Amino acid sequence: MDTAAARTRLQEMLADLDRSIAILKGESPERENSPSDAAAILTDSDRVEAALETMRRHRAAVVGALERIADGTYGQCVDCGRRVPDGRLKARPEAARCVACQARHDRAMR
């Protein structure tokens, strides 16, 4: 994959993630004194926190990809060093691993 095109796409993804994170950070359920509302507030807060955590992890992956572009290792698997297929990079420009290494990584994270 062309690194200039990848950089542009990753920078757009980063800007979108930053906007989404800022919006979610601004959303905080209002505190009510009613005990029946407390569970709903906690649930909403938990959902926002879960979404923020997912976005933060995705943002870190995008920043990592931009750093790999800068240091000339973009498109190279961070685990085995082999080439990450162009199709994978087109679908997931932030991908740091080849498919086999990503599968091993995912299994280890469970």
C-alpha positions, 0 to 999 in steps of 0.5 A, a space after each residue: 500500500 502506498 504510504 502517502 495514501 495510508 498516512 492521509 487515511 490514518 490522519 483522517 481516522 485520527 481526527 475522527 477518533 479525536 472528535 468522537 472521544 471529545 464528544 463522548 467525554 462531554 457526555 456525562 449522565 446527569 446525577 439524580 437523587 432517585 435510587 431508581 435512576 442510579 442504575 440507569 446512570 451507572 449503565 449509561 456511564 459504563 457504556 460511555 466508558 466502554 466506548 471511550 476505552 475502545 476508541 482510545 485503543 483504536 487511536 493508539 493503533 492509528 498513532 502506532 501506524 503513523 509512527 511506523 510510517 515515519 520510521 519506515 516499518 509500515 507494512 511490516 509485521 511487528 511480530 515476525 517482520 514479514 510483509 503485511 498483505 496490502 489487502 489487510 492494510 487497505 481494510 485496516 490501515 492501522 494493522 500492525 501484524 500479519 493475519 497469522 500473528 494477529 490471530 496468535 495475538 488475539 488468542 493470547 489476549 483472551 
